[in-house]
Amino acid sequence: MSKRLVADDYIATNSSEFLIRELRESQPYLVDEGWHQVARLMLAAADEIEQLHARIDELKAATQKH
């Protein structure tokens, strides 16, 4: 699959899930090329996105109770 098709999948699917997956899957390739700091930042970004989504879900649930 070409990178362009992957980018099209980003638009067609849940973009945050796609982004998190791509950030995590890029990590080993970056490490192999010596980009250790960038790899750590990519994983931290994926973690942050997941935490933000969890917080959004919590807030949505709290507002629906009221």
N, C-alpha and C positions, 0 to 999 in steps of 0.2 A: 504494500500500500504506500502510495506516495505521501509526502508530507502535506501536499495540497489537499488530498482526500481527508487526511486527519484534520486539517484546518476546517474543511467543510463540515466534518462531523461535529466540530466544536459549535458551529452555528446551529446545526440541526438538533443537537441533543442538549441535555442539561449542561450548560456551559461551566458551572462551578465544579461539577463532578469530573468533567473532562479536564479542566485546568488542574485540579488536584492530582488526578492520575498522571497527567503529563509531567507535572513538577516532580512527583515521586519517581516516575520511571526514567527521568533524565539524570537522576542522581548518579547511578553507577557509571554512566558514560562520561559525565563530567569528571568524576574521580579518576577514571582511566586516563583522561587527558591532562590530569594534573590540576584541575580546577576545583580543588578541595573546598575553598571558602565559598565559591559560587554554589557548589553542591549543598553545603550546609544551609546557605541562604534559601535555596529552592525548597528544601525540606521544611525549614522554618516557615516559609510562606504558605506551604500546603497545610501545615499545622494551624497556622493563624486563620486561614480561610475556614477550616473545619470548626475551629472554636467559635468563630463569628457566626457561622450557620447554626451551631448549637445554641448560641445565645439568642439569635433571632427566633428560633423555634420555641425557646423558653418564654420569650416576650409575647409571642403570638398566643401561646397556650394561656399565659396569665391574663391577657386582654380578653380572651374568649370566655374565661370564667366569670368575668365581671359583667 
